[in-house]
Amino acid sequence: MSKPIFEDLFKFSGRRNRKSYNLLFLIQSVVGLSFYGLTMYATDLSDTSSTVGDLLLIVSIPIIIAIIISTWATGSQRFRDVGYSGWYILTTLLPIIGPFVSIAIMIKPSSVGENKYGPSCI
C-alpha cells in the first residue's frame, strides 16, 4: 500500500515512496504553475485595477510559499526512502545537475524494508 498523498506534507522526517511522491509532485506542479500564472496575471492587472490585482497577489503568494515548503519536505522524505539524507534535497537547487537529481529521485526505487530513516512505506 502506498503512503497517502497528502500525509506529512510539511514534515521533514519519515519516508515517502515513489508512487506517492510522483503523484504529489504532479499535483504540486499543476497547482503551483496555476498560482504562478495567476500571480503574473495579477501583476498585469495591478496597472489597471489595483483591488483585483492586489487581492490575487495576497491570495496566491502564501499558497506558492506553502507549495515550495511542502515540495522540499516531501523531497527530503523521498531521499530518505532511497537511503540518503534528507539534506540531499538541496542538490536539486544546483544549476546543472539539479534537474538530473530531480528526475533520478523520481525513478529510483525505494530501499526494501526498514532503513535508518524508518519503516518502508510500500
JOPEUR-V999064 format. One record per pair of residues at least 4 apart in sequence whose C-alpha atoms are under 6 Angstrom apart, sorted by sequence separation. I is the first residue (numbers start at 1). J is the second residue. D is the distance in whole Angstrom. If there is no record, write none. Layout:
i: [I/I]
j: [J/J]
d: [D/D]
This chain:
i: [21/24/25/28/29/32/38/45/46/50/56/57/67/70/71/80/94/104/114/79/80/93/114/80/92/114/46/79/91/113/45/92/76/42/76/42/75/5/3/39/5/35/82/81/82/10/9/12/16/11/15/16/10/14/15/15/16/15/17/3/2/1]
j: [25/28/29/32/33/36/42/49/50/54/60/61/71/74/75/84/98/108/118/84/85/98/119/86/98/120/53/86/98/120/53/101/86/53/89/56/89/20/20/57/24/60/110/110/111/70/70/73/77/73/77/78/73/77/78/80/81/81/121/121/122/122]
d: [6/6/6/6/6/6/6/6/4/6/6/6/6/6/6/5/5/6/6/5/6/5/4/6/4/5/5/5/6/5/5/6/4/4/6/6/6/5/6/6/6/6/5/6/5/5/5/5/5/6/4/5/6/6/6/6/6/5/6/6/5/5]
